[in-house]
Amino acid sequence: MYLLDSNIFLELLLNQDKADEVEQFLRTKPKEKLYISEFSLYSVAIVLFHRKLFETFMRFLNDLIVTGGVRLLRLSVQDMEKMAAIALRFKLDFDDAYQYAVAEKLSLEIVSFDSDFDRTEKGRKTPAQLEV
């Protein structure tokens, strides 16, 4: 099962260099194995709203989460204490520590283009690495 970082969705939604890689990944993986953190959902929303891409956000929300089967996860207040320890241990910023804590709690594999996860025990995979 996979925790998808916000940069995965933004790559596709903003039609960036690796959009095709992300699209292929999303088409081939069963949606019930895909997860997004509440924090990543908000991060995607912030970027899209800043660019006035409201319809893109609503389509993303509906296609992937409401009807698409990608599951939404959040950390509890108790989990936040663990998240702070993770940030300190691996020298991660808030968003990466949040993602890592979610992935660790539920034994999920992190899917991201963010190389900061490479210095953690869990590491990360790109969509292309998971298509092999």
Secondary structure as UniProt FT lines:
FT   STRAND          2..4
FT   HELIX           6..13
FT   TURN            14..15
FT   TURN            17..18
FT   HELIX           19..28
FT   HELIX           31..33
FT   STRAND          34..37
FT   HELIX           38..50
FT   TURN            51..52
FT   HELIX           54..60
FT   HELIX           61..66
FT   TURN            67..68
FT   STRAND          71..73
FT   HELIX           77..90
FT   HELIX           94..106
FT   STRAND          109..111
FT   HELIX           115..119
FT   HELIX           127..130
//
